[in-house]
Amino acid sequence: MHTRIRAAGLADIDEKLRAGERLGFDEGVRLFVCPDLLAVGWLANREREKRHGGRTYFNYNLRLEPTNVCVASCLFCSFARLKPTDAAAYTMSLERAWDKLRQRADQPLTEIHIVNGLNPDLPFSYYTDLLRGFKRIRPGIHLKCFTAVEIAFFADLYRMTDGQVLRELMDAGLDSLPGGGAEIFAERVRRKICHDKCDADRYLSIHRTAHGLGMRTNVTMLYGHIETVEERIDHMLRVRALQDETGGFQAFIPLAFHPDNNQMRKLPAPGAVDTLKVHAVARLMLDNVPHVKAFWIATGVEVAQTALWFGVDDLDGTVQEEKIYHMAGSPTPEGLTMAQLSQLVRSAGREPFERDTFYNVKEAVPAC
């Protein structure tokens, strides 16, 4: 493989990685434009195995989107509806949302992941009551809820600071923030695809505030649309810089653009090669972020399995009830069982481990 690394023009990058030195912007771009995917993947896998060996993590989680009414008009979104009267618009009652957990009383769920549209017609109490209700039903459940974009929207709508919003939600039971809404931090791209929601600086500021309050968070990157490789690396480096400052990010999650049923439907979805390279480069650039996750709903199950040899150590979880990607045309199953996840990991040649949200290992999952 060393001969192949040299032939790919990556010998100097290999040397820096072996020495534990940090890669820079130009090296990140070179990794993306390198035509030898397997060489890049080999480097990423080595970094992955330094941290996690063959372990692959996932958890028993439920994904809820209680409302898809949204004032933002992101071109890539197939989920949101601008008005409550629009076709397919919905807002769950609190009881209906709580029932999603009640109906799973026999399941050993450890996490509820909540993401919403930016609904201007709901009171702030809808969200605090929502969290308190879940905690009443199952006090030990981890609530990973509301993207930084939602936190910014709440603050502006209800005339609060970002910190006040976070503290009130924490008082109601919020445990951590998901990473959605980051898209691409480059202003050029944001002006075109998501001009009317919070900018990159505020997104990062909210995560900084959350970390300062003791919360852990994730961070995402939407790839495969109109962004350049340079903008991808800029995005990763901004994540890395905040992680140097706070240490609060747990996982970096590349999210594949899906074109169905949205305003960017003329663009093709990213292919498997691009997906594998994005995950691999993320592992190599984000030396201070512990985990790189392949969200199997977005990548597809088979590509997610392959990504376990391209820097990825986490497959998210059972992801029951997910709507956002399925409304954008994802053909993946609407949830996997723990047994199915375990089998996917084992058939990819890795070791399955159930985790909680904070990556505390519950147990190695036994072979069936």
N, C-alpha and C positions, 0 to 999 in steps of 0.2 A: 504493500500500500504506500510505502514511503516513496517509491518510484513514481507511483501515480500522483501523489501529492505534489511532487516536484514538477511532473509533466503538466499538472493543472495550474502551475504558477503560484502555488499556495505554500511553498516551503517556508517562507519568512513568517507567514501567519502561523504555521504549524510550530515553528520555533518559539514564537511569542506565547502561544498557548501552553506549550510544554513548560515554559519558564514562569507561567502564572501571570503574564503581563496582559494588560487590557488592550483590546482592539479599538482602533479609532475609526472615524467616519470613512476614510478612503478604503480601509480594509474591509469594512462592512459592504461597501459598494462592490468591491472586487469579488466578494463571496457571492453576491447576488448575480453578477454577470458571468461568473465562472461557468463554462458549459458542462463541467463534470459534476453532475449532481451527486454521484456516489462519493466523490472525494470530499465535498462539503459535508455530506451526511456522515461520513466516517469521522471527521473532526468533531461534529456535533455529538455523535454517539459517544465518543471518548469523554467529552465533557459531561454528558449525561451520566455515564457510568461512574465517573469520579464522585458524583454527588449521590447517586441513588442505586448504583449497581444495576441489577435487572428488575428492581421493584417498579411496579406500575400501580398508581393509586386511583381510587374512585370512591364515591360515597353514595349513600342511599338518600336521594334527594327528590324533592317535588318542585316543579317549576310552575309558578302562577303568574298570570298577567291579568289582574282584576279589572282593568279598563284599557281599551284601545283608542279611546277618544283622545285626540292629540292636536294641539295648536301648531306643532312644528310640521314642516312640509319636506322632510328629508327625501331626496330623490330615490334613494335605494330602499326605502321602507315599503313593505307590502302589508304591514300589520296595522298601521294607524288609520283612523278615520277622523276627518276634521270636525265633523258635527255629530252630536248624539243621534240625529235622525238619519244619518247616512246608512246605506245598506251595509250590513255586517258590523256596524258599530255596537258596542256593548259596554256596560258597566255592571259588574257584579254587586249585588247586595252584600253586606257584611256576612249575613248568615250563609249565603251561597258560597262565599269564599271560605268561610270557616268549615263548611261542610266538606270541602275538598280534603281537609285534614281529618275530620271526624270519620269520613268514609274509609280512611286508611288506619283505623285504630289497631288493626292486626299487623300492620307493617312496621318494621323497626327503622322508620325514617329518622334521620338525624338533622336534616336541613330543609328549610323552605327558601327558595330563591324567587324573589318577587321583582318584576320589572313592569312598568306601566307606560301608557301614553301620557302626555302632558295635558291632563284634563282640567280645564279652567273652571268647571262647574262644581267641583267637589270641595267641601270644607277640609281644613287640615285635620280635623278630628276624624275624618274617614280613615286616614292613614294611621293615626295613633291608635284609634279603636281597633283597626284591623290587626295591628301587632299585638295589642293587649289580649285580643280574643284568641289568637293562636297560642299565646303563652298560657292562657287559662286552660285551654284544651290539652296542651302538652307542654308543661313548664320547661322541660329539658330541650325542646326543639331549638335549633339554631336558626335565627332569622337573618338571612343575607338578602337585604332588600334595598331597592331604590338606587339607581345610578347617580353619579355626580350631576348629570344633566337634570335629573328629577329633583335633586337637592337644590340646585340653582333655581329651578322653576318654582319650587315651593317658597324659597326665600323671597323671590321677586313678587310672587302672587300674594303671599300672606304678610308681606312687609316685615320680614325677619332677616337677620344675617344668616349666612351659611352655617356658622357655628351654632346659632340658636336652634336652627332646624335640626341639626345633627344631635344636639343635646336633648331636645324634646323627644326625638325619635328613639334615642337611646333609653330615655326614661320609660318609654312605652314598650321597650323590649328589643330594639334593633341591636344586633350583635356585630354585623360587619357589612361592608358595601361590596356589591358586585362591580365588575369592571366595565360594563357596557357604556356606550355613549362616547368613547374616545375617538372612534372612527379613525381618521388620520389627522394628526395635529397641524399639518401644514395649512396655513391660512388660505393659500391658493385653492386647495381642494375644498376646504370647508365652505368657502364662499360659493362654490358651485353646487355642492351636494347636500349641505346642511347649514345654510346661512342663518337660520332663525332659531338656533339653540346655542347654549353657552359655548364660548370659545375654548381653545386648548388651555390657555393660562388659567381660566377659572376652573376647568375640569381638574387640572393638576392641583390648584389651590385647595379645592374641596377635599381631595385625597390627602393633601398635606395636613389640613385641619383635622380630618378623621384620624389620621395617624397620631396627631398630637393629643387627641382625646383617648388614645389607647386602642383604637379599632385597627384591625387588619383589613386590607382590601385587595382586590384583584385589578388588573388593567388589561384592556383589549386593544386590538388594532384591526380595523376593517381593511382587507386587502383584495386586490384583483379587480379594481374598477378603473379609475383615472389617475391613480397615484403613480409616482415614479419610484424607482428603487432608492433614489436619494431621499425622497420623502419618507419612505419606510425606515431608513436608517436614522434620519432625524427624529422620527417618532420614538424609536427604540432608545436613542441616546437621551431624549428628554425623560423617558421613564427611568433610565439608569441614573440620571442626575438626581431625580427626586428620591430614588431608593438610597443613593449615597447619603442623602440628607436625613431621611426618616427611618429607613429600614422597614416600612410598613406594608410593602407589596408582598403578597404571597405567591402569586402566579401571574404569568403573562399568557394571554389567550389570543392568538390570531383567529380572526373570524372571517371566513370566506364570504365574499359578496355573492349573493344569489339574485339573478335578474328577473325571475318570474313575478308578474303581477305588480310591477312598480314602474317608475318613470325612467329607469335605466335599463329597460328590458332589451334594448338593442345590443347591449354589451354582452359578450360571452362570460360565463362563469369561469373562475380560475381553474386550471387543470391540476391534475395530481402532482406533476413536477413542480409547479409553482407553489402549491400548498406545502409540499415536503421541504422545499428550499426555504420558505418563510419560517417554518418551525425550526429548521436547522440553524439558520442565521440568527434567529432570536436566541437560541441557546448559547451561541457563540458570543453574541454582543452583550447579552444581559447577564454578565458574570455575577451580579449581586442579587438577582431574583431567583429564589430557590427552585421554582417549578415552572415548566412550560407545558401548557395544557393543549391537547387536541380535542376540540369540542366536536365529538363525533356526529352530532346533529348537523353541523355545518360542513364538515369535511367529507362525510360519508364514512361508513363503518370500516371498509377495507383500507381506505387511505389513512384513517386514524390508526389502524393496526400497524401499517407500514411506518407511520411517523414515530412509533415507539423505538425505531432504530435510527431516527433522524433528530434526536435531541429531546423528544417528548417523554415525560414520565407520568403524565396524568391524563385520564380520559373523562374527567368531570364525574358523571354518575349516572343514575338511572333516568334522570331528566323526564319524569312523568309530566304530562300535560303541556309540553312546550308548544307554543303557537307561532312565534315570530318567524322562525325559519321555515316551518311547514307552510305558512301562508305565502312564503316567497318561493315555494316549489321544492323544498327539500324532500327527497324520496325516502329518507331514513325512517326507521320505526318510530312510533310515538311513545318512546320509553323502552328501556331494556331492564331485564331482571338482573339481580346480582349474579345469578348463575350464568346468565348469558354474557355479562361483562367479564366474569372470570374466565369463561371459555374463550372469549375473544383475545384476552391477554395471553392465556396459555398457548393458544394456537399461533400467536405471533412470536412465541419463544421467550416470553417475559413472565415475571412472577406477580400474580394479582394480590393486592393488599387493600382491604377496606380501611378507609380513613374517616376522621371527622373533618369538619370545615378547616380546622387549624393544622391538619396533617398529622395529628396524633393517630398512630396506627391502631386500629381496633383489633385486627387479627389478619394473619395470612389466610386467604380464602382457600379451603381445601379443594383438591381436585374432586370432580364428580365421580 
